Amino acid sequence: HNQFPSDTPFLQVDELSDGFKELYIIITKYNTPFQLRALHQYSIISKGQVLLGTSITGLGYWTRNTLISDIDLDKSYNCEIAADIIDCTGKGRIRYTILYSEFREGLPVNIGKINNNFFTEFTDCLWAKGLENSFGLEVKQDQSRKMIEFSFNTGLLLVREEEVNQELKEGTGQFTLRVIV
């Protein structure tokens, strides 16, 4: 997580359209339970900690740095995956390791059996396009909707976009639009 780009500024998807399209095609070709995720760093995570998200029913997730020893592994699951290069073979082939970069509380998501060729093809495409620090995989789970991230010193709030838009429209709730001059 600490090697990912800062969450500001974000790369624009249109700048990476060729690689983005190819990665999307690979995900759909293998019919995986993943979606593309823009990798970014919220804060520095200390050794012995991971990012752990807690569900806020109907709204989204509160994610914070958490000691690994404080996590009930039977009641949490990995929701984000990144690829990291571990070495190059003598034949010019690159070998990757899969890094779990963010977790959520709850019962593990059943991702079924995934063809090993998927991970090879996906990571090869990341490397070929220079996107290994830009995109990873996120387990699809009730997130067919767009989410908006709010970063704070103590954690990250991930909220459904329609919830934020509704409150902005009505002028109610916690989300108010202010113009600072």
C-alpha positions, 0 to 999 in steps of 0.5 A, spaced: 500 500 500 505 504 501 508 504 494 502 506 491 501 513 488 498 518 493 490 519 492 492 526 489 492 527 484 488 521 481 490 518 474 485 519 469 482 513 466 482 516 459 489 517 459 490 510 460 484 508 455 488 502 452 491 499 458 484 500 461 480 497 456 485 491 455 485 489 463 477 490 462 477 485 457 481 480 460 477 480 467 470 479 462 474 474 458 475 469 464 468 471 468 471 473 474 468 476 480 473 482 480 473 489 477 478 494 476 481 498 482 485 505 481 490 503 486 492 509 491 495 511 498 490 514 503 496 514 508 502 510 510 501 504 514 505 502 519 508 495 520 504 490 523 497 494 520 493 493 514 487 497 512 480 494 514 473 497 512 467 496 517 460 496 513 456 502 514 449 499 513 446 502 507 451 507 506 458 504 505 464 503 509 469 506 514 476 504 513 482 505 518 489 502 519 488 496 524 493 492 527 493 485 524 493 482 531 486 486 532 483 482 526 478 476 527 481 473 521 474 468 520 470 474 520 474 479 515 476 478 507 481 481 502 477 486 498 483 489 494 489 485 490 495 488 487 501 485 483 508 486 485 514 484 481 518 479 485 523 477 479 525 476 472 526 469 469 532 468 465 527 467 459 525 475 460 519 473 463 516 476 469 514 473 476 509 476 480 506 476 487 499 477 489 499 483 494 492 483 499 492 491 500 485 492 503 480 488 507 473 488 510 470 486 516 464 480 514 464 473 512 469 472 506 466 473 499 466 466 495 470 468 489 469 461 486 474 457 482 479 462 478 483 460 472 490 461 473 491 463 466 487 469 468 492 472 474 498 471 469 494 474 463 492 480 468 499 481 471 502 481 464 498 486 461 499 490 467 507 490 466 506 491 459 502 497 459 506 500 465 500 500 470 502 495 475 502 501 480 496 504 477 490 498 477 489 492 481 483 488 482 477 489 487 472 483 489 465 485 487 460 485 493 454 489 493 458 495 489 455 495 483 454 503 484 459 508 484 462 510 491 465 517 493 471 517 497 472 522 503 479 521 506 481 523 513 487 523 518 484 517 522 481 513 516 477 513 509 469 514 508 467 510 502 459 512 501 455 511 495 454 516 490 447 517 490 447 518 497 451 524 497 448 527 491 441 526 494 443 530 500 447 535 496 440 536 492 436 536 498 441 541 502 440 536 508 445 531 512 452 531 512 454 533 505 454 540 504 457 543 498 461 550 500 465 554 495 471 557 498 474 563 495 
